[in-house]
Amino acid sequence: MKYVIEGGNRLKGEVRINGAKNSVLPILAATLLNKGVSILHSCPKLKDVYSMIEILRHLGCTVEFNDSDIIVDSSGVIDYHIPDKLMRAMRSSIFLMGALVARNNIAQISFPGGCDIGHRPIDLHLKSLRKLGISIYESYGYINCKCSSIGGGEIHLDLPSVGATENIMLAASMADGTTVIGNAAKEPEIEDLQNFLNSMGAKISGAGTNTIVIRGVKELHDTEYKIIPDRIVAGTYLIASAITKGEVVLTNVVKRHIDSLLSKLNECGFKIVSGNDFIKLEPCARAKAVDMIITLPFPGFPTDLQAQMVSLLSTADGTSIITETIFDNRFKYTEELVRMGADIKVDGRIAVVKGVEKLTGTNVLAKDLRGGAALVLAGLGAVGTTIVEDIEHIDRGYEDFSENLKNLGASIERTM
């Protein structure tokens, strides 16, 4: 599949932001814990979400997905093994390790898949779960977890890993004792998982800070919960508005989740107007370069918005320096932007972006999720026709992407 984009249209209008992909996936894994019914609202229709649903059904769950609501009945779960084919569909399947071992005291999974954006080891996950008394060994490509019971413990993460933090929370929520996570990740999705688990009767506090405390409980109960808005999708539409000199209003959005992006857009010369449930970007004649962007864990600038921001800075007035500290292979998309006329030099984890007057449409390849979205944004602001191929990567993170952009005035078609 590919997108065919005619650049030059100013985006204008309103778009409602759907629930966060990076929240709904670990929360879906967490539905295994209550051995009952979980009702989730504001769920995005994404490839990764359907992949997680397929895994849950394989394990024995009954799952319904109607409109934006997912209903999971995990009372019938009898399996603890997830085949390699299902695990490789997405990286977020790793969350099932903590949830399965917490429910069954046993789990068998293969190594997860996902976008090729660099080395993403799961050693922090394994090291942390071992500290809870879980025996873990690798055999024939599978990770085997087993314990008689999960105990509490103090875990200090070497890095504030989002995935490791969430896996510990899932495993420790029904442990015998209290678990304390030091140097925990502070992303909004961590808070969302805490709030969901607590809605089932868990006793977790501290999410959003460096230290999370999980007091294990014996059992959890049915729940109904609404997923937070997707801050990365929100940021992508704001940058799309900036690239096209448009005026886009976002609704169902949490401003504090994207303050780091709004700060950089202000530096570029854009005015941001916001209220309780909306954010509006007002255009400027030409974006100004920013001195530096360094991707960092929340509340720093998100790595998942780095590529989209580089598309904007490619036609900004001046030179910007981007440093990627999270992933070691996240500048692959810049080769495609250069094909469109961008002036970008990459040296390891640093990209130097010299703004040019305009980008020109051409054929480009989406090599990963966020890099692919960045190419779509570049095409919206470019002169002429841009064809973005392999857009299945983009489908993993954006629901109705082309339709939403069309509703805002973009000329974009999805085709074979």
Secondary structure as UniProt FT lines:
FT   STRAND          2..6
FT   STRAND          12..16
FT   HELIX           21..30
FT   HELIX           31..34
FT   STRAND          37..41
FT   HELIX           47..59
FT   STRAND          62..66
FT   TURN            67..68
FT   STRAND          69..73
FT   TURN            75..76
FT   STRAND          81..82
FT   HELIX           84..87
FT   TURN            88..89
FT   HELIX           91..94
FT   HELIX           95..104
FT   STRAND          106..110
FT   HELIX           123..130
FT   TURN            131..133
FT   STRAND          135..139
FT   TURN            140..141
FT   STRAND          142..146
FT   STRAND          151..156
FT   HELIX           162..172
FT   TURN            173..174
FT   STRAND          176..182
FT   HELIX           188..199
FT   TURN            200..201
FT   STRAND          203..205
FT   TURN            207..208
FT   STRAND          212..215
FT   STRAND          223..226
FT   HELIX           231..243
FT   TURN            244..245
FT   STRAND          247..251
FT   HELIX           255..258
FT   HELIX           259..267
FT   TURN            268..269
FT   STRAND          271..274
FT   STRAND          278..282
FT   STRAND          292..295
FT   TURN            298..299
FT   HELIX           303..305
FT   HELIX           306..313
FT   TURN            314..315
FT   STRAND          319..323
FT   TURN            330..333
FT   HELIX           334..339
FT   TURN            340..341
FT   STRAND          343..347
FT   TURN            348..349
FT   STRAND          350..354
FT   STRAND          363..365
FT   HELIX           369..381
FT   STRAND          385..389
FT   HELIX           392..395
FT   TURN            396..397
FT   TURN            399..400
FT   HELIX           401..407
FT   TURN            408..409
FT   STRAND          411..415
//
